[in-house]
Each structure stands twice: as C-alpha cells, then as structure tokens.
Amino acid sequence: MSKEESGRDNMTKEETKLFHYADGPSLEEINGTVAVPKKGGFWKTLFAFSGPGALVAVGYMDPGNWVTSIAGGAQYQYTLLSVILISSLIAMLLQAMSARLGIASGLDLAQATAKHSPKWLRYTLWIITELAIMATDIAEIVGAAIALKLLFNLPLIVGIFLTTLDVMLLLLLMKLGFRKIEAIVGALIVSILVIFLYEVILARPDVGAMFAGYIPQPEVVTNKGAFYIALGIVGATVMPHNLYLHSSIAQARQYDRNDIEEKKRAIKFTVLDSNIQLSVAFVVNTLLLLLGAALFYGAQTDLGTFSELYNALQNPQVAGVIASPILSVLFAVALLASGQNSTITGTLSGQIVMEGFIHLKMPMWARRVITRLISVIPVLIFAIIYHSNEAKIEDLLVFSQVFLSIALPVSIIPLVMFTANKKIMGPFVNKKWVTITSSLVAIILTGLNIFLILQTLGWVQ
C-alpha cells in the first residue's frame, strides 16, 4: 500500500463533518447533473450547453481590470483597443483548451497536474494557486466595499465586514442548483454590459477612430506609459483560477463519458459557449476603454480610483453634458454586480483546486468562510492603518496581481503540456498549430508577468 493510500485510509477513519478525502470526478455534486437533449437542434443544444462560459467570462471583467481599462482610454484614447482584442483572442484559445482537457480526459487541470507531479510539487503548486485565489478574493472585497460606500455611503470598514455575509448568498444559490447559478451569473453579466453600453452610447465615441484602434500601433511598445498599461491589460488577461474552473465545470453536462462522438459534441458546444461569453467580456472591456476615451481623454483629472471615476461621471467639467448622478450610480451597481460574480466563481475554483491537488473536500460554506476571513484580514489592516483611505486600500489590487502573476505559469504550462499529450487526450489532442500557438502564448505571458512582478516590486523601471 502506498503512503498516499495509507494516508487516505487514516483520513477516512478520522473523517469529520468538515473535511473528507475527495476521490472521484471533479466537483462531484455538479458533475453530470445538467441534462442536454440527445437529438435536439443546434440552438436548443447550444442553449443546454450554455452557462460554464459565463462563469469563466466573469474573470475577464472583474473590478481589478476596470481602472486600468478606463485609464488606458483616458490617457491614450483608442490606441490600446488592439491590446484588448489580442488579449481576448488569447483567452479564447486557452479557455477552449481547458474545457477540452476536462471533457476529453475526465480530469480537471488540478487533478491532471496532481496525477502527473511528484508529491512535493503538487503541494507547492496548490499553495501558489490558493494564494492566487485569495488575491482574486481581495480584489472582490475591495470592489464590493467601495461599491457599497458609493451607493449607500457606508464606511469602508463596515462594507468590508458586510462582504463576509455573501456566504449566505452562496449557500442559497447552491441549493437552487448549478443551472440556476449559471443563469444568475449570466444575468449579472448582462446588467454590466447594458450599463456600460448605455453610458458609452451617451458618451458618443468616435466610431472610425475606435475601429482604427483595433489595429496594433507602434506607440503601444514605444511609449513607456502606454506599454505599462498594456502590460496591466495583458497580464490580467488569463486569470489562473479560470483555467481550473473551466476544466471542471465543462463536465457539468450529461454525456456518455465513454462515447467519442458524445465527447466531440460536448467539446464543440462547450467551446462555442466559451467563445460567445468571452466575446461579451471583450465587448465590456472595450466599452470600459471607450468610456475613458470618450469622456476623459484630455481631461485634467485623476482617474486612479473607483471613487474618482464615480465622481467624474457626475461632474459636468469632466464628463461634459452627459454628466449625471444616474451614470455614477449605474457604475457603482455594475461594480457591485462584478464583485458578487467573483464571489461565486472564486469559491468554485477554490473547491476544485483543493480537491484536485490535495484530495481534500469540505462544504462550500466552510471553504467560503475560511477563504473570506483570510482575505479580509489584509484589507481590514489597510483600512485601519490608513483610516479607510480608498487609494491606499486599492493599492492592494496592485499587490494582489503579483500572486496572480506567479500562479499564471504554473497553470498555463501544464495545460499546454497535457492537451498536447495524446495519452491524456486521445483523439482530442491539440492540433499542431494550437500547440505551437499556445506554447508561444505561454512563453510571452510568463515573460510579461515576470516583468510586471519586478516592476511592481520596484526592481525595474
């Protein structure tokens, strides 16, 4: 008997209501629970497979990206639209590979990594990935607390404490079923899309200049300021936890795990769902940049914090004739919706990572309480030390990106390796061009994130 099997037996004997050894499919409580039509038409089948892509798309429009995108438009008008476009195409490629891995192998990315790694390495990778998920949680706490302050004038410390109550929200959603969770997340995404579309239509951006902005310009690289913001956009393109999440929830649909044709059908519609939802995320990020370009380009105002953006939207001297308190309120509502979406996906990702890497499972409410309490501590410390200074608290968003940057290579590199391995993927192994392209993407993103870490720490200028 191996040490791992012995440890499993011991864990089983000492099992409590909180922890137990996880053995079986990823996220067993939702795996294979969503019915799909056996012989339905294209649109009916696509609707049945739609949902996982929405949960994945949340990571590409989280509060951490908002200030960067709007500031990019405010400082460089439409130039950085090309960066958003390229980033979105990269996201589509990697998320499609992640979904393909889950359906073809029956393993999520964490399970596959653990299976093909020595014990010391998988525990190391688990710790790094957990830190990245907590970093994402910090961004959600900051965004939600500031949104509550803007909407209800609550002190930041009170808002931070209130964010811990989303555990009850998650428990309620889990009882409704996974399909209902997908629908709620989709509705929140639509609300964010509609709010920013409305604001951009009022702002009336230059359509011709907008389309020209999708063509890469030398200024993106030659201008130091533009390059820095471009790094921020690209560096946050692929959230590490999203790769683990997608490889697991892609298996939520009911299909014959031993039938190649059914797997092929599942991959086709899951990837299509992913691309559609990531296209929505691309539109949202485009709208954020357009809002910054149309309203704030050339304006002599600071847009470095959520409050500054909120105030700018209702200031006629900055936003012009469309300035309105309604625009500011809608912005705060969208910020709160984005934060709540991150609550759901972050918890699911944490469960997948814990079960996959170290084979431990706990109830989602317990997982949420532990993760949230750990994440709340640094935010509270900053709020107390700096007397709820919003700018200082938002600095945590910058430092949280360091953990995300460290976790990115340990997520992408195994994904590329596994999906290029015929023994793991069988007939669904990557085409050669996909392996080459994804390998280049992994190298470039890893390099950019290393540069971003060094820059954040002040080691390079």
Steps between C-alpha positions, in 0.01 A plus 500: 500500500636844404544778755227694326254209524596452867443868565165470329398213728602699807308802377194282445512366856540849641248654265305791641205694372733771376774318308512173312714339236376585152515222248303508178397747233574870534232692695304178541188680623453668159687263265260360240193661659385725215290320239553563128277386212619185323370602160413867538557763233804728495353788702330276754824308555706820522260636763534179703880526494502875569597604852856397586630769264318766700672395823834509320433839337455657846876484553561718196286790620573505873548826699878468481495575125262792502729783601772379262267488199338837566836663575636352176227674302533824696876521439544345154150523353438200269858378459479213750189342345738277304637366830149415621429320172818292510446422869148376430619271219763353734232444764277318252783268399605406854147462635408275207802283582395489864147385417637244253730356768211453743266331256760288317688371806232516768750688718507866589831685472575461873436125491710456186787703648491303827489169315812581298702677771706378797344562841726794593422678173124462515491636856715795391275569202194470723631768739585736212158452343321550833685830547388606152136420582528699824652788302195492274281502810680811627414681175135402544494619864650836408265547203187398694587711806562810287179439303304485829665824610412674174141374496407525868776719648608217729844528662751276326559291812126431527489407130795264546319318782181481295684320220547205736123448495507383139549151644123492554443609141718217372324242718164611362624481141647151545162372618339629182716278279796566272287599202343777708844624602600523133183696426558747787860559396386551141238753613761697698729502194215630283432777754867607489493492118179706476620760751827569321342482155251765609774723639718463189210579267445821695872576483494468116853374426661548159399177320760536224782553749367210705533250214843640415600436861466125447801516266821465707700824517876542568411741782383205711864390531695822447304713748603397852170604659290322237718191529450492877121511469516242219693273737227544757233400246691202359634391839144465631371337183502143623404456861665177624194382691291521182697219338432269795137612515422442133663156485267392781164664427528398134415153636171615657297385198363150459676312219639150462856521636597192294351608167740689271222656294320631809825641634564664164152658511553616859835662412352673195215667688697570817771682302234688303338608827839610631579706190160671507530595866860615463386714207261669744792555738695648209213741430483602868874569513474693174214706645707581809785630286258689272343663805841621611590619150172678422450671834840549656763520222679831544319577825719624781370269770615199697331169418709271713230377738139381478382807692676734257328324209168516685537874563623570146186349347283760674734796454400718197852646487637152435225292337338792318129526428428134572629528859234368733465344848312218326813406303698489822243281673489262204879476509490405871224245438709339226798493737294323766363250245853423385611439857214259571576306184858457619367363830337206323782413262773547760337255739446237231862537385628460855302180541637361173859585590478351850336178383725465197841571651478356854184286480326678786139608487297725727152651476491812287378713791808400702728560203343843451528599868866401526605663171304817566630545855860458386446745213321756719790531746744697275219724375392578857858569605540749214163661582594544866859620444411743223169610655294357215705687238354356179809561289718306746250216524484478120878456503419149615363436152847566360672270746237230449603489135845377611351173627295464185812552292691233692216251461456557127798294373418205727151495346571563132809282456336178629190580292707521181690182587193293584289604201793419268537150652316232300507254794295746705281649227456204265338608171444850641868589523592853385559566135861594433423868438313519832798355689744737330279806552417417861869432575592845367216653701622324816855629448388857426248520787749352744762754392257791526383391843857464628567853374181620669608343832844664482340832411248477786780426744697797365791292373466625143376830363 
